Amino acid sequence: MSYFTQKVPVLALTTSAVLLLSACASGSRPLDTGQRITARGDNITARGDAWAEGQKDLQKGRQLLQKSAERQQDAEKRLKRAQDDIAKAEARMRTAQADRMTGEQLVASGTRQMQQAETDYDQIRREPSALTP
């Protein structure tokens, strides 16, 4: 409830009370018709003002709810995209790790093959020549 909406009923009651007290202060004269109409009009005006303020708050609240729903939908879409991006990045990391392991295995295997070839070549060089002198 807004500040203004809280103050309107108090204003109407204060106005009515002032009118009643002024009638009492001037003797025990009852309020004349004009005073009663004025007091009633003030009360009705206060209710109308309070209703108008309530309607403004209702409209603001509905707008805020709509914006909130739109922002939430947008955030959910962004979150889904981010989760998809994370899943893709994790898959790329797994592929990179698998490629690294395969690469290390190929390097080790290639190194062993080269060493074996060098050893075999050294063995061949130590053997007698295939040509007879």
C-alpha positions, 0 to 999 in steps of 0.5 A: 500500500502506498504512502498516499493510500494510507494517508487518504482515510486518515485525512477523511476521518480527520476532516469528519472529526473536525466538522463534528468537533466544531459542531460540538464546540459551537454548542450542541447544534447538530450539523447542518445539511451542508456540513453533513454533505461535505463530510460525506463527500470527503469520505467518498472522495477519500474512498475514490482516491484510495481505489484509484491508488489501488488501481495504479498499484495493481497496474504497476504490479501486473507490469512488474509481473510481466517483465519478471516473467519475460526476464525469467524466460530470457534467463532460462534460455541463456542458462540452457545455452550456457549449459549446452556450451559447457557440455560442448566444451567438456566434450572437446576437452575429453576429445583433446585428452583422448588425442593426447593419450593417443599421441603419447602412445604413438610417440612411445611406440614410434620411439621404440620402433626407431630404437629397434630399427637402429639396434637392428641396423647396428646388428646388420652393420656388424655382420659380415658384408654380403659381398665377398671380397 
